[in-house]
Amino acid sequence: MTSIGELIAALPTGERVLIGVVGKPGAGKSTLAEALVAAIPDAALLPMDGFHLPQAELVRLGRRDRMGAPDTFDVDAFRATVAALRAGGDVTAPGFDRSVEEPVPGGVLVPAGARTVVVEGNYLLTWSGVADLLDATVYIDLDDGIRLQRLIDRHIRFGKDPDAARAWATGPDEANARLIADTAHRADLVYRPA
């Protein structure tokens, strides 16, 4: 499907529905997730980015040069937060400050009244037990040329020089993209932006 309206019409409804938005780095997950939250009454957003491990921990573990890989997140805390969303009530989660690439404790509040929660992130179909907590998952399938250029532009916008941005986008980000693409068949719906 190619329109937000078509996508919303295909999503389940209920007392509290958890919708996962997944895709490769630069595919437009945040943009789609924010559009869904804006279009669906009583919706809230939980981005996965707040669950990045802090920079100091990544350095200690020797993983800083792979930031964004599956093992550079606090998967257990993310899974527990999604489970708390399933249970209902107010749920607080960390946000993420891209300018310093650090999680922000308590940066996200999903209120008890949110009937739909859009959970956005790369590894919703990769990490064990996460997809089982979601009512539906949407995989964004964007042309790789467009996606890669968006990703490079984003890295530049947040402080990398053009060569470093391209190296990161075609190195660590592409390794992650291949892993994510291998899980695309697990998604309930595929969204192809026009």
C-alpha positions in Angstrom: 0.0 0.0 0.0 1.1 3.6 -0.7 -1.1 5.9 1.3 -1.5 6.6 5.0 -5.2 6.2 4.7 -4.9 2.7 3.1 -2.5 1.7 5.9 -4.7 3.0 8.7 -7.7 1.1 7.2 -5.7 -2.1 7.3 -4.6 -1.8 10.9 -6.4 -3.5 13.8 -8.5 -1.6 16.3 -9.3 -2.2 20.0 -9.0 -1.0 23.5 -5.2 -0.6 23.2 -3.5 -1.6 20.0 0.3 -1.7 19.6 1.4 -1.1 16.0 5.1 -1.7 15.1 6.8 0.3 12.4 10.0 -1.3 11.2 12.4 -0.8 8.3 16.0 -0.2 7.3 18.0 2.8 8.6 16.7 5.9 6.6 13.5 4.2 5.4 11.3 6.8 7.0 10.2 4.9 10.2 10.0 8.1 12.3 8.1 10.0 9.6 5.6 7.3 9.1 5.2 6.7 12.8 4.6 10.4 13.5 2.1 10.6 10.6 0.2 7.6 12.0 0.1 9.2 15.5 -1.2 12.5 14.0 -3.9 10.7 12.0 -5.2 8.2 14.5 -7.2 9.6 17.5 -5.8 9.0 20.9 -2.5 7.6 19.6 1.0 7.9 21.1 4.5 7.1 19.9 7.3 5.0 21.5 10.6 5.3 19.5 13.2 2.6 20.0 16.1 5.1 19.8 15.8 5.9 23.5 17.0 2.4 24.3 20.5 2.9 22.7 23.2 2.1 25.3 24.9 5.3 26.5 28.1 6.2 24.7 30.3 5.4 27.7 28.9 1.9 27.8 29.3 1.4 24.1 33.0 2.4 24.4 33.4 0.1 27.5 32.0 -2.8 25.5 34.0 -2.0 22.3 30.8 -1.4 20.3 30.9 2.4 19.7 32.0 1.9 16.1 28.8 -0.2 15.5 26.3 2.1 17.3 22.9 1.2 15.9 23.6 -2.5 15.6 21.2 -4.9 17.5 23.6 -5.4 20.4 24.1 -1.7 21.1 20.6 -1.3 22.6 19.1 -2.3 26.0 16.9 -5.0 24.5 15.6 -6.2 27.8 14.4 -2.7 28.9 12.8 -2.2 25.5 10.9 -5.5 25.6 9.8 -4.7 29.2 8.6 -1.3 28.2 6.5 -2.7 25.3 5.1 -5.3 27.7 4.2 -2.5 30.1 2.4 -0.8 27.2 0.4 -4.0 26.6 -0.6 -4.0 30.3 -1.9 -0.4 30.1 -1.5 2.6 32.4 1.0 5.5 32.0 4.3 4.3 30.7 7.5 6.3 30.8 10.4 5.5 28.5 13.8 7.1 27.5 13.9 9.5 24.6 17.0 10.1 22.5 19.0 13.3 21.7 20.5 12.9 18.2 22.7 15.9 18.7 24.8 14.1 21.3 23.7 10.5 20.4 22.6 9.8 24.0 19.4 8.4 25.6 17.4 10.8 27.7 15.9 9.2 30.8 12.1 9.7 31.1 12.0 11.5 27.7 8.8 9.8 26.5 5.4 9.4 28.2 2.8 7.2 26.8 -0.4 8.1 28.7 -2.9 5.5 29.9 -5.5 7.0 27.5 -3.6 6.2 24.4 -5.7 3.7 22.5 -3.1 3.1 19.8 0.6 3.1 20.5 2.9 3.2 17.5 6.2 1.5 18.4 8.9 2.5 15.9 12.4 0.9 15.4 14.7 -1.2 13.4 14.7 -4.5 15.2 11.0 -5.1 16.1 11.0 -8.2 14.0 14.6 -9.2 15.0 14.6 -9.2 18.8 13.0 -12.3 20.4 9.6 -11.7 21.9 9.0 -8.1 20.7 6.8 -8.8 17.7 4.7 -11.1 19.9 3.7 -8.1 22.0 2.5 -6.1 18.9 -0.9 -6.4 17.3 0.5 -5.6 13.8 3.8 -4.8 12.2 4.3 -2.6 9.2 7.6 -2.9 7.2 8.6 0.2 5.2 9.9 -0.8 1.8 11.7 2.3 0.3 13.9 2.4 -2.7 17.5 1.8 -1.5 18.9 4.7 -3.5 16.5 7.2 -1.9 16.9 5.6 1.5 20.7 5.8 1.4 20.8 9.5 0.3 18.3 10.4 3.1 20.5 8.6 5.6 23.7 10.4 4.4 21.9 13.7 4.6 20.7 12.9 8.1 24.2 12.1 9.3 25.5 15.4 7.8 22.6 17.3 9.5 23.7 15.9 12.8 27.4 16.8 12.5 29.3 14.3 10.3 31.3 15.6 7.4 30.1 14.2 4.0 32.8 11.6 3.7 32.2 10.3 7.3 28.4 10.3 6.7 28.7 8.2 3.5 31.2 5.8 5.2 28.8 5.3 8.2 25.7 5.0 5.9 27.4 2.4 3.6 29.2 0.6 6.4 27.6 0.0 9.8 24.1 1.2 8.7 24.1 -1.1 5.6 25.2 -4.1 7.7 22.1 -3.3 9.9 19.9 -2.8 6.8 20.8 -6.3 5.5 19.8 -7.8 8.9 16.5 -5.9 9.0 15.7 -6.9 5.3 16.1 -10.5 6.3 13.2 -10.1 8.7 10.8 -8.2 6.4 8.8 -11.4 5.6 7.7 -11.5 9.2 5.8 -8.2 8.9 2.0 -8.2 8.7 1.8 -5.3 6.3 4.2 -3.7 3.8 4.1 0.1 3.2 5.7 1.5 0.0 5.9 5.3 0.2 4.8 7.0 -3.0 
